[in-house]
Amino acid sequence: MWTFDSQYKNLVVLLNELSRQASSGAIGLEETLGLFRRFINEQFKTEERLMREMNYRYYETHKAQHDCFLQDISLIRADELNSKIIGEWAAWWLSHLPFNDRPSGSVLKSVNWLE
C-alpha cells in the first residue's frame, strides 16, 4: 500500500539536492527546482484528494497552507535560490508535518487509507 512516508523521504532527497546544487553552482539546478515543484504539487493534490474523500474537518485550513507554500516556491527563480530559502522551505515542512500532516494521517489510518 502507498504511504506518505516514502513521499517525505523523497522530499528530503530533493531538498538536499537543491541545497547541494545551489551552494555549489552545479548545473541542473533549474531542472531540480522544477522537479521539486512538480513533486510538491502532486504530493499536495494526492493528500487533498484523500482529505476530501474522507471529509476531513480541517481540509480548508490545510489546503490554504498548501496553497501558500506552492505560491512561495513558484515565485523563486533558480538563480535566486540559496541556502536561506531552502532552509525556510525545510523549516516549513518541519512545522507542517507534525502539526498538520500527522493529525490527518491518523484519520487516514483510521479509515484504512494508510498503513
Buried (B, 14 or more C-beta within 10 A) or exposed (E): EEBBEEBBEBBEEBBEBBBEBBEEEEEEBEEBBEBBBEBBBEBBEEBBEBBEEBEBEEBEEBBEBBEEBBEEBEEBEBEEBEEEBBEEBBEBBEEBBEEBBEEBBEBBEEEEBBE
